[in-house]
Amino acid sequence: DLDTKELNALAKVLLCNRQTPLPIGSIKSNLGNTDAASALVSVVKVLIAMEIGKIPPNYNYNKPSQQVPALVEDKYKVVTETMPWSGDLAAVNNVGLTGSFGHILLRTHSKEKVNFELPTDELPRLLVISGRTKEGLETIINKLYLVHLITPYPRGSQTGVATSGGVTSFGPKRRS
Protein backbone atom coordinates (compact mmCIF):
# COMPACT_ATOMS: atom_id res chain seq x y z
CA ASP A 1 0.00 0.00 0.00
CA LEU A 2 1.50 3.33 -1.11
CA ASP A 3 0.02 5.29 1.81
CA THR A 4 1.67 2.97 4.34
CA LYS A 5 5.05 3.19 2.61
CA GLU A 6 4.74 6.97 2.33
CA LEU A 7 3.89 7.47 6.03
CA ASN A 8 6.65 5.13 7.20
CA ALA A 9 9.26 6.82 4.99
CA LEU A 10 8.21 10.30 6.12
CA ALA A 11 8.31 9.22 9.78
CA LYS A 12 12.01 8.42 9.44
CA VAL A 13 12.69 12.00 8.35
CA LEU A 14 10.05 14.16 10.02
CA LEU A 15 9.57 12.48 13.40
CA CYS A 16 13.07 11.54 14.56
CA ASN A 17 13.54 14.58 16.86
CA ARG A 18 9.94 15.66 17.27
CA GLN A 19 8.54 16.03 20.81
CA THR A 20 4.84 16.45 19.93
CA PRO A 21 2.56 14.57 17.53
CA LEU A 22 2.71 15.80 13.93
CA PRO A 23 -0.74 16.75 12.58
CA ILE A 24 -1.36 15.07 9.24
CA GLY A 25 -4.15 15.06 6.72
CA SER A 26 -5.13 13.94 3.28
CA ILE A 27 -7.11 15.40 0.42
CA LYS A 28 -8.80 12.02 -0.12
CA SER A 29 -11.35 12.52 2.65
CA ASN A 30 -12.37 15.88 1.17
CA LEU A 31 -12.42 15.14 -2.57
CA GLY A 32 -11.77 11.44 -3.02
CA ASN A 33 -8.85 10.09 -5.02
CA THR A 34 -7.69 12.98 -7.20
CA ASP A 35 -5.04 10.95 -9.06
CA ALA A 36 -2.65 13.14 -11.06
CA ALA A 37 -4.04 16.34 -9.52
CA SER A 38 -3.51 15.24 -5.92
CA ALA A 39 -0.26 17.16 -5.40
CA LEU A 40 -1.69 20.44 -6.63
CA VAL A 41 -4.97 19.97 -4.77
CA SER A 42 -3.04 19.17 -1.59
CA VAL A 43 -1.00 22.37 -1.94
CA VAL A 44 -4.22 24.36 -2.38
CA LYS A 45 -5.72 22.73 0.74
CA VAL A 46 -2.65 23.68 2.80
CA LEU A 47 -2.56 27.24 1.45
CA ILE A 48 -6.23 27.72 2.36
CA ALA A 49 -5.59 26.27 5.84
CA MET A 50 -2.67 28.67 6.31
CA GLU A 51 -4.74 31.61 5.08
CA ILE A 52 -7.73 30.98 7.38
CA GLY A 53 -5.64 29.70 10.30
CA LYS A 54 -7.46 26.38 10.62
CA ILE A 55 -6.60 22.82 9.64
CA PRO A 56 -9.66 21.06 8.19
CA PRO A 57 -10.65 17.63 9.48
CA ASN A 58 -10.14 14.31 7.72
CA TYR A 59 -13.41 12.44 7.51
CA ASN A 60 -13.99 8.72 7.99
CA TYR A 61 -10.76 8.07 9.90
CA ASN A 62 -11.41 5.36 12.47
CA LYS A 63 -8.28 3.73 13.80
CA PRO A 64 -4.55 3.74 13.08
CA SER A 65 -3.07 1.20 10.72
CA GLN A 66 -0.95 -1.31 12.62
CA GLN A 67 1.47 -1.17 9.69
CA VAL A 68 2.35 2.47 10.48
CA PRO A 69 4.07 2.46 13.89
CA ALA A 70 4.08 6.29 14.07
CA LEU A 71 0.26 6.27 13.96
CA VAL A 72 -0.03 3.56 16.61
CA GLU A 73 2.50 5.35 18.86
CA ASP A 74 0.74 8.73 18.42
CA LYS A 75 3.73 10.36 16.75
CA TYR A 76 1.40 11.31 13.91
CA LYS A 77 -1.95 12.93 14.72
CA VAL A 78 -4.61 12.48 12.06
CA VAL A 79 -6.67 15.68 12.24
CA THR A 80 -10.28 14.53 12.74
CA GLU A 81 -11.72 17.85 13.96
CA THR A 82 -10.97 21.36 12.78
CA MET A 83 -7.96 22.61 14.70
CA PRO A 84 -6.08 25.93 14.81
CA TRP A 85 -3.08 26.32 12.52
CA SER A 86 0.08 26.75 14.56
CA GLY A 87 3.55 27.35 13.26
CA ASP A 88 4.59 28.74 9.93
CA LEU A 89 5.76 25.70 7.97
CA ALA A 90 3.96 22.85 6.22
CA ALA A 91 5.19 19.88 4.24
CA VAL A 92 3.06 18.54 1.41
CA ASN A 93 4.00 15.08 0.21
CA ASN A 94 2.52 13.26 -2.73
CA VAL A 95 2.81 9.69 -3.88
CA GLY A 96 0.39 8.96 -6.69
CA LEU A 97 -0.71 5.80 -8.42
CA THR A 98 -0.15 7.54 -11.76
CA GLY A 99 3.55 7.92 -11.04
CA SER A 100 3.48 11.45 -9.68
CA PHE A 101 5.77 11.92 -6.70
CA GLY A 102 6.57 15.17 -5.00
CA HIS A 103 7.37 17.00 -1.80
CA ILE A 104 7.18 20.72 -1.11
CA LEU A 105 7.73 22.86 1.97
CA LEU A 106 5.42 25.86 2.36
CA ARG A 107 5.96 28.77 4.73
CA THR A 108 3.25 31.20 5.78
CA HIS A 109 3.45 34.70 4.41
CA SER A 110 3.25 37.29 7.16
CA LYS A 111 2.99 40.38 4.95
CA GLU A 112 0.25 42.63 6.25
CA LYS A 113 -2.64 42.94 3.83
CA VAL A 114 -3.20 46.39 2.40
CA ASN A 115 -6.74 47.35 1.36
CA PHE A 116 -7.75 43.73 2.07
CA GLU A 117 -5.98 42.79 -1.17
CA LEU A 118 -8.77 44.38 -3.22
CA PRO A 119 -7.88 45.63 -6.69
CA THR A 120 -8.12 49.40 -6.98
CA ASP A 121 -9.48 49.46 -10.54
CA GLU A 122 -13.09 49.19 -11.70
CA LEU A 123 -12.55 46.36 -14.19
CA PRO A 124 -15.33 43.76 -14.43
CA ARG A 125 -14.77 40.66 -12.31
CA LEU A 126 -16.09 37.12 -12.66
CA LEU A 127 -17.97 36.02 -9.56
CA VAL A 128 -18.26 32.25 -9.18
CA ILE A 129 -20.78 31.14 -6.58
CA SER A 130 -21.18 27.48 -5.63
CA GLY A 131 -23.48 25.53 -3.37
CA ARG A 132 -24.35 21.90 -2.77
CA THR A 133 -28.09 22.47 -3.26
CA LYS A 134 -30.28 25.02 -5.03
CA GLU A 135 -31.38 26.36 -1.63
CA GLY A 136 -27.78 26.65 -0.45
CA LEU A 137 -26.84 28.50 -3.62
CA GLU A 138 -29.75 30.92 -3.16
CA THR A 139 -28.67 31.54 0.46
CA ILE A 140 -25.14 32.42 -0.64
CA ILE A 141 -26.45 34.74 -3.37
CA ASN A 142 -28.75 36.50 -0.87
CA LYS A 143 -25.91 36.90 1.66
CA LEU A 144 -23.60 38.33 -1.00
CA TYR A 145 -26.33 40.75 -2.03
CA LEU A 146 -26.75 41.90 1.59
CA VAL A 147 -22.98 42.24 2.05
CA HIS A 148 -22.85 44.38 -1.09
CA LEU A 149 -25.61 46.64 0.28
CA ILE A 150 -23.97 47.25 3.66
CA THR A 151 -20.25 47.21 2.74
CA PRO A 152 -18.67 50.65 2.18
CA TYR A 153 -17.48 50.05 -1.38
CA PRO A 154 -18.07 52.90 -3.84
CA ARG A 155 -21.55 52.81 -5.37
CA GLY A 156 -21.60 50.41 -8.28
CA SER A 157 -18.28 48.79 -7.33
CA GLN A 158 -18.37 45.01 -7.70
CA THR A 159 -14.68 44.64 -6.86
CA GLY A 160 -15.07 43.81 -3.17
CA VAL A 161 -17.88 41.31 -3.64
CA ALA A 162 -16.26 39.63 -6.63
CA THR A 163 -12.87 39.40 -4.96
CA SER A 164 -14.14 37.98 -1.68
CA GLY A 165 -16.61 35.72 -3.46
CA GLY A 166 -13.93 34.38 -5.74
CA VAL A 167 -11.70 33.58 -2.78
CA THR A 168 -14.19 32.17 -0.31
CA SER A 169 -16.94 30.54 -2.34
CA PHE A 170 -16.01 27.31 -4.03
CA GLY A 171 -17.56 23.89 -4.23
CA PRO A 172 -18.37 21.04 -6.55
CA LYS A 173 -22.14 20.98 -6.96
CA ARG A 174 -24.23 23.92 -8.23
CA ARG A 175 -22.94 27.07 -9.87
CA SER A 176 -24.54 30.30 -10.93
Secondary structure, DSSP 8 states (H G I E B T S, - for coil): -HHHHHHHHHHHHHSTT-SS-EEE--SHHHH---GGGHHHHHHHHHHHHHHHTEE---TT--S--TT-HHHHTTSEEE--S-EE--SSEEEEEEE-TTS-EEEEEEE------SGGG--SS--------EESSHHHHHHHHHHHHHHHHHS---TT--HHHHHHHHHH---SSEE-
